[in-house]
Amino acid sequence: MHDAAPRPPQDYPWPEALPPLAVLGAGGAAEPAADLPAADAALARLGAAGLEGRHLVLAVGSNRNPQVIAAKYAHAGLLQDAQAATVLVTAHVTGIAVGHSAHASAPGYVPAAPFAAPGARTEVTGLWVTTEQREAIDVTEPNYERLALPVGPFPLELAAGEAPAAAEVYASRHGVIGRLRPLPLHASQQELFDRLAALVDPDPFEGDAAEVCARLAADPEDARALLASHGLDLPDGLPRP
């Protein structure tokens, strides 16, 4: 499994300001596009597959970072622009909110995960990916399952173009952190760790975020089991087959 971490784990999810619509190349640079026809033309110039036949996958955590996606492609051997070119679009999905998966990643941060939240409207990043690119991302997500998200119960708006009849999203296999209701995504790992330190005993979450991440990285499974033993792993409420 490849865990792309372009920056220290305590800085997760490494947010990056992106234009509403952009085309990502193999090097991780995202070039703005005016509209979907312009993005399609940019793909053609790179020798990449066009938008028709691609899949729209909604990213809520580190996959919103172009450098992360580029690193995952590189790990899978997708090293040329023609193989790695991806269209990124700002999107808003209704009925979904973002919290934290009830597990620790290999580098020690606690990653983001979506959950059903009727009435919520959440900004995400849509990735228009080929089947090969989607498979490359799948390999890096052993703690997640890719779910179809029908736009009937989960309406989707794109900053550019019309939303497809269905999109996909990676949902945690471990549930989301919360008690009674899921915790919303915290602005930083430090904020999350401080919150968890008040809820979990024995306490691996107390202290500086970098130290906590190192502690969790040493035994990610222990963190998952500890959250579960304290009843802090809630179902995400998302539709599964």
Buried (B, 14 or more C-beta within 10 A) or exposed (E): EBBBBBEBBBBBBBEBEBBBBBBBBBEBEBEEBEEBEBBBBBBEEBEBBBBEEBBBBBBBBBBBBBBBBBBBBBBBEBBBBBBBBBBBBBBBBBBBBBBBBBBBBBBBBBBBBBBBBEEBEBEBBBBBBBEBBBEBBBEBBEBBBBBEBEBEEBEBBBBBBEBBEBBBBBBBBBBBBBEEEBBBBBEEBBEBBBBBBEBBEEBBBBBEBBEBBBBBBEBBEEBBEBBBEBEBBBEBBBEEE
